[in-house]
Amino acid sequence: MNETQALFPPSLISLEVYRSLPDGFTIRPLERGDYSKGFLDCLRVLTWIGDVSEADFNERYDEMVEAKGTYHFVVIEYDGRIVGTGALVVEKKFIHGRGKCGHVEEISIAKEHQGRGLGLKMIQALDSVAINLGCYKNILNCGPRNELFYVKCGYHKSGMEMSRYFETELDAYHRG
């Protein structure tokens, strides 16, 4: 499989978002070759990753490609490294006229690049992908410390998150 094969068509990301990034930064869909550009290092800012080899990464990437129209990982690249990432997972429903709901996941910006508006650009990119795919809404879960950031991005409280874990209890960093 081609290392530069994009997970989804780049045209789903708004041109406005492409044009609004600071100089030297690019935003695009995740590519199969992004393992070597530090994709997982960027995610480690958010949470525990585990021991993921390049073969493991490629296997999961290929599974996401096969689930056409479901997984939309976006990355921000700077100087040949992945410095930001976020995902939109599209849920196809029977309700809302067989509508689609976007789930925003795994927003992570490398520590040395935080405070430059890249998180906002990531959310705007994921929102534009959702709109272009015909989602009627995006939802996300976050902790209290991130609530103000998402409010600034146009999100609001609309319910309560609940979860049921099926793994041994872990500390907050190691629990998804």
N, CA, C and O of each residue as an XYZ file, in Angstrom:
704
protein
N       0.850     -1.183      0.000
C       0.000      0.000      0.000
C       0.896      1.246      0.000
O       1.950      1.251      0.635
N       0.496      2.252     -0.680
C       1.245      3.505     -0.824
C       1.356      4.243      0.514
O       0.355      4.440      1.204
N       2.579      4.651      0.878
C       2.824      5.339      2.156
C       2.148      6.705      2.231
O       1.863      7.187      3.327
N       1.885      7.344      1.080
C       1.243      8.661      1.088
C      -0.247      8.583      0.789
O      -0.892      9.608      0.569
N      -0.796      7.373      0.781
C      -2.238      7.233      0.576
C      -2.965      7.884      1.751
O      -2.739      7.523      2.906
N      -3.824      8.827      1.452
C      -4.587      9.527      2.488
C      -5.741      8.657      2.966
O      -6.330      7.904      2.191
N      -6.054      8.771      4.250
C      -7.143      8.012      4.848
C      -8.493      8.386      4.244
O      -9.403      7.559      4.186
N      -8.619      9.637      3.792
C      -9.853     10.119      3.165
C      -9.480     11.250      2.218
O      -8.360     11.756      2.288
N     -10.381     11.662      1.335
C     -10.048     12.730      0.384
C      -9.740     14.058      1.088
O     -10.542     14.521      1.899
N      -8.598     14.673      0.791
C      -8.233     15.958      1.410
C      -9.246     17.064      1.144
O      -9.323     18.028      1.906
N     -10.017     16.935      0.078
C     -11.003     17.962     -0.273
C     -12.122     18.079      0.766
O     -12.891     19.040      0.724
N     -12.231     17.129      1.694
C     -13.254     17.219      2.740
C     -12.892     18.266      3.795
O     -13.752     18.707      4.557
N     -11.616     18.663      3.836
C     -11.179     19.703      4.766
C     -11.370     21.052      4.080
O     -10.951     21.243      2.939
N     -11.995     21.969      4.773
C     -12.292     23.291      4.236
C     -11.032     24.020      3.766
O     -10.004     23.991      4.442
N     -11.117     24.669      2.611
C     -10.002     25.487      2.111
C      -9.689     26.618      3.082
O      -8.534     27.019      3.225
N     -10.715     27.129      3.744
C     -10.521     28.199      4.721
C      -9.575     27.744      5.842
O      -8.726     28.513      6.292
N      -9.728     26.499      6.284
C      -8.845     25.973      7.330
C      -7.425     25.825      6.787
O      -6.461     26.210      7.449
N      -7.297     25.269      5.583
C      -5.961     25.127      4.962
C      -5.240     26.474      4.940
O      -4.069     26.576      5.307
N      -5.962     27.495      4.506
C      -5.362     28.827      4.298
C      -5.093     29.579      5.597
O      -4.308     30.528      5.609
N      -5.730     29.169      6.685
C      -5.634     29.949      7.928
C      -4.544     29.466      8.887
O      -4.364     30.050      9.955
N      -3.831     28.429      8.527
C      -2.778     27.927      9.409
C      -1.572     28.861      9.421
O      -1.311     29.544      8.430
N      -0.840     28.899     10.526
C       0.394     29.702     10.556
C       1.381     29.204      9.497
O       1.313     28.048      9.079
N       2.283     30.062      9.071
C       3.288     29.696      8.072
C       4.061     28.459      8.509
O       4.440     28.321      9.672
N       4.285     27.566      7.556
C       5.067     26.359      7.802
C       4.250     25.168      8.256
O       4.759     24.047      8.267
N       2.986     25.377      8.633
C       2.124     24.288      9.096
C       1.206     23.849      7.959
O       0.701     24.682      7.207
N       0.995     22.555      7.838
C       0.028     22.018      6.878
C      -0.944     21.112      7.616
O      -0.596     20.493      8.621
N      -2.153     21.044      7.108
C      -3.177     20.170      7.681
C      -3.654     19.258      6.575
O      -3.837     19.686      5.435
N      -3.855     17.993      6.919
C      -4.204     17.000      5.898
C      -4.729     15.733      6.563
O      -4.639     15.583      7.782
N      -5.280     14.819      5.757
C      -5.669     13.518      6.305
C      -4.434     12.710      6.721
O      -3.347     12.894      6.174
N      -4.618     11.832      7.675
C      -3.578     10.897      8.085
C      -3.153     10.058      6.885
O      -3.980      9.666      6.063
N      -1.850      9.790      6.797
C      -1.304      8.930      5.751
C      -0.646      7.714      6.388
O      -0.236      7.751      7.549
N      -0.552      6.651      5.625
C       0.034      5.399      6.118
C       1.460      5.607      6.602
O       1.882      4.931      7.540
N       2.207      6.503      6.011
C       3.594      6.740      6.381
C       3.785      7.653      7.583
O       4.922      7.974      7.927
N       2.707      8.080      8.231
C       2.820      9.033      9.336
C       3.363      8.430     10.629
O       3.676      9.165     11.565
N       3.476      7.130     10.692
C       4.105      6.509     11.857
C       5.513      7.070     12.032
O       5.919      7.415     13.142
N       6.250      7.156     10.934
C       7.646      7.613     10.996
C       7.761      9.132     11.180
O       8.858      9.651     11.385
N       6.640      9.835     11.107
C       6.652     11.295     11.304
C       6.208     11.684     12.713
O       5.966     12.859     12.988
N       6.102     10.696     13.602
C       5.793     10.997     14.998
C       4.321     11.084     15.348
O       3.959     11.718     16.339
N       3.464     10.457     14.553
C       2.028     10.494     14.835
C       1.722     10.013     16.262
O       0.988     10.670     17.000
N       2.286      8.875     16.636
C       1.995      8.331     17.966
C       2.610      9.182     19.070
O       2.044      9.281     20.158
N       3.770      9.802     18.804
C       4.362     10.720     19.789
C       3.417     11.875     20.076
O       3.289     12.315     21.218
N       2.763     12.356     19.044
C       1.792     13.444     19.222
C       0.613     12.971     20.073
O       0.149     13.705     20.946
N       0.130     11.767     19.831
C      -0.987     11.236     20.622
C      -0.612     11.005     22.081
O      -1.474     11.055     22.958
N       0.666     10.753     22.349
C       1.111     10.514     23.733
C       0.900     11.742     24.622
O       0.853     11.613     25.845
N       0.773     12.915     24.031
C       0.463     14.116     24.805
C      -0.909     13.948     25.455
O      -1.155     14.471     26.542
N      -1.783     13.229     24.795
C      -3.161     13.052     25.240
C      -3.303     11.910     26.236
O      -3.930     12.068     27.284
N      -2.719     10.755     25.907
C      -2.959      9.565     26.728
C      -1.922      8.490     26.421
O      -1.079      8.646     25.538
N      -2.007      7.422     27.157
C      -1.146      6.257     26.993
C      -1.439      5.584     25.655
O      -2.599      5.441     25.271
N      -0.396      5.175     24.951
C      -0.548      4.537     23.647
C      -0.337      3.028     23.735
O      -1.036      2.254     23.082
N       0.618      2.628     24.536
C       1.017      1.222     24.566
C       2.189      1.033     23.622
O       2.728      2.002     23.088
N       2.576     -0.194     23.419
C       3.703     -0.518     22.545
C       3.162     -0.830     21.154
O       2.748     -1.956     20.881
N       3.168      0.162     20.284
C       2.601      0.022     18.940
C       3.740      0.063     17.925
O       4.386      1.095     17.742
N       3.974     -1.061     17.274
C       5.019     -1.128     16.249
C       4.508     -0.512     14.948
O       3.320     -0.222     14.808
N       5.416     -0.320     14.010
C       4.999      0.193     12.702
C       4.046     -0.783     12.019
O       3.099     -0.362     11.355
N       4.288     -2.078     12.177
C       3.389     -3.088     11.603
C       1.999     -2.992     12.239
O       0.987     -3.101     11.548
N       1.957     -2.788     13.565
C       0.671     -2.619     14.261
C      -0.066     -1.386     13.734
O      -1.266     -1.430     13.463
N       0.682     -0.279     13.594
C       0.100      0.959     13.073
C      -0.468      0.720     11.677
O      -1.604      1.105     11.400
N       0.301      0.095     10.803
C      -0.140     -0.143      9.424
C      -1.367     -1.045      9.377
O      -2.264     -0.835      8.560
N      -1.408     -2.045     10.247
C      -2.570     -2.937     10.280
C      -3.829     -2.152     10.672
O      -4.879     -2.314     10.051
N      -3.721     -1.297     11.708
C      -4.882     -0.510     12.126
C      -5.272      0.498     11.048
O      -6.456      0.697     10.779
N      -4.273      1.132     10.432
C      -4.533      2.087      9.351
C      -5.321      1.390      8.233
O      -6.325      1.920      7.757
N      -4.869      0.216      7.821
C      -5.543     -0.523      6.753
C      -6.980     -0.879      7.138
O      -7.877     -0.845      6.296
N      -7.196     -1.221      8.408
C      -8.559     -1.501      8.874
C      -9.432     -0.259      8.743
O     -10.602     -0.354      8.370
N      -8.867      0.898      9.049
C      -9.624      2.148      8.945
C      -9.946      2.481      7.489
O     -11.036      2.966      7.189
N      -9.006      2.223      6.593
C      -9.264      2.436      5.166
C     -10.406      1.537      4.706
O     -11.285      1.974      3.963
N     -10.394      0.281      5.147
C     -11.433     -0.681      4.753
C     -12.820     -0.276      5.269
O     -13.830     -0.611      4.650
N     -12.874      0.436      6.387
C     -14.148      0.895      6.954
C     -14.516      2.233      6.306
O     -14.801      3.213      6.995
N     -14.503      2.254      5.014
C     -14.708      3.456      4.198
C     -15.791      4.380      4.758
O     -16.903      3.951      5.068
N     -15.432      5.658      4.877
C     -16.404      6.656      5.299
C     -16.617      6.744      6.803
O     -17.473      7.501      7.260
N     -15.852      5.983      7.580
C     -16.057      5.961      9.023
C     -14.987      6.747      9.771
O     -15.312      7.557     10.639
N     -13.717      6.521      9.448
C     -12.610      7.122     10.200
C     -11.955      8.242      9.408
O     -11.576      8.076      8.249
N     -11.832      9.395     10.074
C     -11.260     10.579      9.432
C     -10.260     11.229     10.382
O     -10.592     12.192     11.073
N      -9.038     10.703     10.417
C      -7.973     11.297     11.229
C      -7.347     12.429     10.434
O      -6.994     12.272      9.265
N      -7.218     13.567     11.089
C      -6.581     14.740     10.499
C      -5.283     14.979     11.256
O      -5.229     14.805     12.473
N      -4.237     15.380     10.536
C      -2.967     15.703     11.190
C      -2.510     17.095     10.773
O      -2.819     17.577      9.683
N      -1.768     17.718     11.671
C      -1.068     18.967     11.366
C       0.409     18.626     11.354
O       0.941     18.053     12.305
N       1.064     18.992     10.256
C       2.481     18.692     10.095
C       3.290     19.980     10.090
O       2.878     20.990      9.520
N       4.449     19.924     10.736
C       5.372     21.056     10.771
C       6.788     20.502     10.704
O       7.176     19.657     11.511
N       7.538     20.979      9.752
C       8.940     20.586      9.622
C       9.108     19.066      9.572
O      10.024     18.515     10.183
N       8.214     18.393      8.839
C       8.308     16.948      8.651
C       7.838     16.097      9.811
O       8.004     14.878      9.786
N       7.249     16.720     10.839
C       6.767     15.991     12.018
C       5.278     16.251     12.219
O       4.780     17.331     11.900
N       4.578     15.264     12.743
C       3.174     15.435     13.106
C       3.139     16.132     14.463
O       3.666     15.618     15.449
N       2.511     17.309     14.501
C       2.449     18.102     15.738
C       1.017     18.283     16.236
O       0.797     18.884     17.288
N       0.056     17.773     15.496
C      -1.340     17.854     15.917
C      -2.146     16.754     15.271
O      -1.858     16.348     14.145
N      -3.145     16.273     15.965
C      -4.028     15.267     15.399
C      -5.407     15.343     16.038
O      -5.573     15.857     17.145
N      -6.357     14.837     15.339
C      -7.726     14.727     15.821
C      -8.471     13.782     14.905
O      -8.051     13.547     13.772
N      -9.568     13.243     15.387
C     -10.318     12.275     14.591
C     -11.805     12.590     14.599
O     -12.353     13.094     15.579
N     -12.429     12.280     13.491
C     -13.875     12.299     13.369
C     -14.288     10.880     13.013
O     -13.873     10.345     11.985
N     -15.100     10.275     13.857
C     -15.644      8.946     13.590
C     -17.114      9.150     13.258
O     -17.863      9.719     14.052
N     -17.523      8.685     12.083
C     -18.889      8.920     11.610
C     -19.763      7.711     11.915
O     -19.494      6.589     11.486
N     -20.820      7.988     12.673
C     -21.805      6.962     13.035
C     -23.010      7.105     12.116
O     -23.605      8.178     12.020
N     -23.360      6.027     11.451
C     -24.540      6.022     10.571
C     -25.729      5.525     11.381
O     -25.664      4.484     12.035
N     -26.831      6.301     11.325
C     -27.979      6.047     12.177
C     -29.229      5.691     11.362
O     -29.288      5.916     10.154
N     -30.202      5.143     12.041
C     -31.530      4.980     11.461
C     -32.385      6.204     11.762
O     -33.268      6.560     10.982
N     -32.119      6.847     12.900
C     -32.906      8.026     13.282
C     -32.449      9.246     12.492
O     -31.452      9.194     11.772
N     -33.182     10.336     12.634
C     -32.883     11.588     11.922
C     -32.755     11.338     10.417
O     -31.810     11.789      9.770
N     -33.735     10.605      9.884
C     -33.749     10.350      8.435
C     -32.498      9.604      7.976
O     -31.911      9.926      6.943
N     -32.103      8.604      8.761
C     -30.870      7.851      8.470
C     -29.660      8.784      8.454
O     -28.775      8.683      7.604
N     -29.659      9.686      9.417
C     -28.600     10.686      9.490
C     -27.258     10.130      9.936
O     -27.121      8.961     10.298
N     -26.279     11.015      9.893
C     -24.922     10.689     10.331
C     -24.541     11.644     11.464
O     -24.808     12.844     11.403
N     -23.919     11.090     12.481
C     -23.448     11.866     13.625
C     -21.933     11.707     13.709
O     -21.412     10.592     13.674
N     -21.238     12.829     13.821
C     -19.789     12.788     13.952
C     -19.373     12.747     15.413
O     -19.927     13.462     16.247
N     -18.401     11.912     15.713
C     -17.821     11.829     17.054
C     -16.393     12.357     16.973
O     -15.544     11.757     16.312
N     -16.127     13.471     17.640
C     -14.789     14.074     17.660
C     -13.987     13.370     18.745
O     -14.428     13.252     19.888
N     -12.808     12.907     18.366
C     -11.982     12.103     19.265
C     -10.514     12.509     19.159
O     -10.080     13.071     18.153
N      -9.769     12.217     20.205
C      -8.308     12.234     20.211
C      -7.671     13.530     19.703
O      -6.753     13.501     18.884
N      -8.164     14.653     20.195
C      -7.563     15.944     19.856
C      -6.271     16.087     20.650
O      -6.283     16.060     21.881
N      -5.164     16.239     19.942
C      -3.869     16.307     20.607
C      -2.926     17.220     19.827
O      -2.732     17.052     18.623
N      -2.353     18.173     20.524
C      -1.374     19.094     19.934
C      -0.077     18.952     20.734
O      -0.099     18.991     21.965
N       1.043     18.787     20.044
C       2.337     18.661     20.709
C       2.543     19.845     21.654
O       2.224     20.985     21.315
N       3.079     19.561     22.837
C       3.225     20.605     23.867
C       3.925     21.858     23.368
O       3.511     22.968     23.701
N       4.978     21.699     22.577
C       5.746     22.861     22.117
C       4.988     23.712     21.091
O       5.439     24.800     20.734
N       3.842     23.219     20.619
C       3.045     23.970     19.644
C       1.682     24.402     20.202
O       0.873     24.979     19.475
N       1.429     24.128     21.470
C       0.175     24.556     22.085
C       0.178     26.068     22.264
O       1.234     26.683     22.409
N      -1.006     26.659     22.253
C      -1.141     28.104     22.424
C      -1.019     28.889     21.130
O      -0.955     30.118     21.162
N      -0.984     28.206     19.992
C      -0.877     28.860     18.683
C      -2.171     28.784     17.886
O      -2.206     29.167     16.716
N      -3.226     28.295     18.508
C      -4.505     28.178     17.814
C      -4.649     26.919     16.980
O      -5.605     26.792     16.216
N      -3.710     25.979     17.113
C      -3.772     24.766     16.297
C      -4.913     23.843     16.719
O      -5.496     23.155     15.881
N      -5.230     23.825     18.007
C      -6.366     23.019     18.466
C      -7.667     23.501     17.848
O      -8.490     22.694     17.415
N      -7.855     24.811     17.808
C      -9.035     25.391     17.167
C      -9.065     25.025     15.685
O     -10.118     24.663     15.161
N      -7.932     25.114     15.011
C      -7.870     24.761     13.578
C      -8.219     23.295     13.379
O      -8.889     22.938     12.410
N      -7.764     22.439     14.303
C      -8.090     21.013     14.203
C      -9.594     20.797     14.315
O     -10.178     20.053     13.527
N     -10.223     21.448     15.294
C     -11.680     21.318     15.458
C     -12.397     21.851     14.223
O     -13.346     21.230     13.745
N     -11.955     22.993     13.701
C     -12.576     23.546     12.493
C     -12.430     22.587     11.317
O     -13.356     22.436     10.519
N     -11.283     21.945     11.209
C     -11.074     20.972     10.126
C     -12.023     19.790     10.281
O     -12.652     19.368      9.311
N     -12.129     19.256     11.493
C     -13.017     18.108     11.721
C     -14.477     18.496     11.515
O     -15.257     17.710     10.976
N     -14.853     19.703     11.938
C     -16.224     20.175     11.689
C     -16.486     20.281     10.190
O     -17.570     19.928      9.727
N     -15.505     20.762      9.429
C     -15.712     20.892      7.976
C     -15.823     19.526      7.319
O     -16.602     19.357      6.381
N     -15.064     18.556      7.790
C     -15.188     17.189      7.259
C     -16.596     16.673      7.545
O     -17.240     16.106      6.662
N     -17.074     16.867      8.770
C     -18.413     16.399      9.138
C     -19.488     17.048      8.264
O     -20.394     16.371      7.777
N     -19.382     18.352      8.072
C     -20.360     19.057      7.225
C     -20.321     18.503      5.805
O     -21.363     18.240      5.206
N     -19.113     18.328      5.270
C     -18.980     17.832      3.896
C     -19.432     16.389      3.743
O     -19.741     15.959      2.632
N     -19.477     15.638      4.824
C     -19.980     14.264      4.788
C     -21.478     14.186      5.070
O     -22.071     13.111      4.979
N     -22.097     15.328      5.415
C     -23.533     15.349      5.666
C     -23.929     14.993      7.092
O     -25.069     14.595      7.326
N     -23.018     15.126      8.049
C     -23.378     14.875      9.451
C     -24.333     15.971      9.921
O     -24.170     17.137      9.562
N     -25.326     15.596     10.721
C     -26.250     16.609     11.245
C     -25.727     17.221     12.539
O     -26.226     18.260     12.971
N     -24.714     16.586     13.174
C     -24.086     17.166     14.362
C     -22.769     16.459     14.626
O     -22.526     15.355     14.139
N     -21.925     17.118     15.409
C     -20.732     16.514     15.985
C     -20.908     16.517     17.491
O     -21.464     17.456     18.061
N     -20.434     15.466     18.127
C     -20.438     15.398     19.586
C     -19.041     15.005     20.046
O     -18.254     14.433     19.292
N     -18.755     15.326     21.301
C     -17.475     14.913     21.875
C     -17.616     14.798     23.374
O     -18.526     15.373     23.972
N     -16.721     14.062     23.971
C     -16.624     13.950     25.419
C     -15.323     14.607     25.845
O     -14.300     14.469     25.175
N     -15.367     15.310     26.944
C     -14.136     15.913     27.461
C     -14.233     16.045     28.974
O     -15.318     15.992     29.552
N     -13.089     16.215     29.591
C     -13.046     16.458     31.026
C     -13.272     17.929     31.308
O     -13.200     18.761     30.403
N     -13.548     18.253     32.577
C     -13.813     19.648     32.960
C     -12.692     20.612     32.580
O     -12.966     21.765     32.249
N     -11.440     20.168     32.619
C     -10.328     21.074     32.313
C     -10.293     21.497     30.845
O      -9.664     22.501     30.510
N     -10.960     20.747     29.966
C     -10.979     21.075     28.539
C     -12.269     21.745     28.086
O     -12.395     22.145     26.928
N     -13.224     21.867     29.001
C     -14.539     22.393     28.623
C     -14.461     23.786     28.003
O     -15.097     24.028     26.977
N     -13.710     24.698     28.587
C     -13.644     26.067     28.057
C     -13.065     26.098     26.648
O     -13.508     26.889     25.815
N     -12.086     25.254     26.374
C     -11.523     25.185     25.024
C     -12.618     24.825     24.017
O     -12.746     25.476     22.979
N     -13.399     23.800     24.319
C     -14.425     23.366     23.368
C     -15.559     24.380     23.250
O     -16.159     24.501     22.182
N     -15.861     25.104     24.310
C     -16.846     26.186     24.231
C     -16.340     27.242     23.245
O     -17.108     27.737     22.420
N     -15.055     27.588     23.327
C     -14.462     28.555     22.385
C     -14.553     28.055     20.947
O     -14.573     28.852     20.008
N     -14.607     26.747     20.778
C     -14.704     26.149     19.438
C     -16.154     26.032     18.956
O     -16.402     25.532     17.859
N     -17.118     26.493     19.775
C     -18.512     26.482     19.358
C     -19.333     25.323     19.904
O     -20.499     25.174     19.538
N     -18.760     24.510     20.761
C     -19.494     23.382     21.351
C     -20.137     23.816     22.659
O     -19.726     24.807     23.262
N     -21.149     23.067     23.096
C     -21.830     23.369     24.347
C     -22.237     22.073     25.036
O     -22.304     21.014     24.413
N     -22.504     22.177     26.318
C     -22.978     21.008     27.063
C     -24.325     20.592     26.504
O     -25.196     21.424     26.250
N     -24.480     19.284     26.317
C     -25.777     18.819     25.813
C     -26.141     17.458     26.384
O     -26.916     16.720     25.774
N     -25.613     17.126     27.507
C     -25.934     15.843     28.119
C     -24.879     15.483     29.140
O     -24.156     16.342     29.646
N     -24.806     14.221     29.427
C     -23.849     13.737     30.408
C     -23.182     12.490     29.846
O     -23.854     11.597     29.331
N     -21.884     12.436     29.946
C     -21.151     11.260     29.490
C     -21.242     10.167     30.547
O     -21.169     10.433     31.747
N     -21.397      8.968     30.093
C     -21.345      7.807     30.975
C     -20.479      6.769     30.282
O     -20.394      6.744     29.054
N     -19.848      5.927     31.053
C     -19.013      4.888     30.448
C     -19.062      3.624     31.289
O     -19.406      3.652     32.471
N     -18.720      2.543     30.668
C     -18.591      1.253     31.334
C     -17.341      0.607     30.766
O     -17.292      0.277     29.581
N     -16.348      0.428     31.590
C     -15.070     -0.127     31.147
C     -15.071     -1.644     31.281
O     -15.679     -2.201     32.194
N     -14.381     -2.298     30.357
C     -14.280     -3.754     30.361
C     -12.835     -4.203     30.508
O     -12.465     -5.294     30.076
N     -12.028     -3.355     31.120
C     -10.623     -3.677     31.350
C     -10.319     -3.465     32.828
O     -11.113     -2.863     33.550
N      -9.193     -3.949     33.265
C      -8.775     -3.733     34.642
C      -8.668     -2.239     34.899
O      -8.197     -1.489     34.044
N      -9.107     -1.808     36.076
C      -9.070     -0.381     36.384
C      -7.641      0.139     36.347
O      -6.729     -0.462     36.914
N      -7.468      1.257     35.674
C      -6.165      1.881     35.497
C      -6.235      3.318     35.956
O      -7.323      3.847     36.184
N      -5.057      3.972     36.098
C      -5.056      5.393     36.423
C      -5.584      6.189     35.225
O      -5.706      5.652     34.125
N      -5.892      7.458     35.441
C      -6.528      8.294     34.410
C      -5.723      8.366     33.119
O      -6.303      8.377     32.033
N      -4.396      8.417     33.217
C      -3.564      8.523     32.014
C      -3.653      7.265     31.156
O      -3.661      7.350     29.928
N      -3.721      6.106     31.793
C      -3.718      4.832     31.059
C      -5.112      4.351     30.674
O      -5.248      3.347     29.976
N      -6.131      5.044     31.113
C      -7.499      4.636     30.802
C      -8.025      5.484     29.657
O      -7.874      6.706     29.668
N      -8.627      4.863     28.693
C      -9.160      5.576     27.532
C     -10.475      6.218     27.794
O     -11.041      6.852     26.903
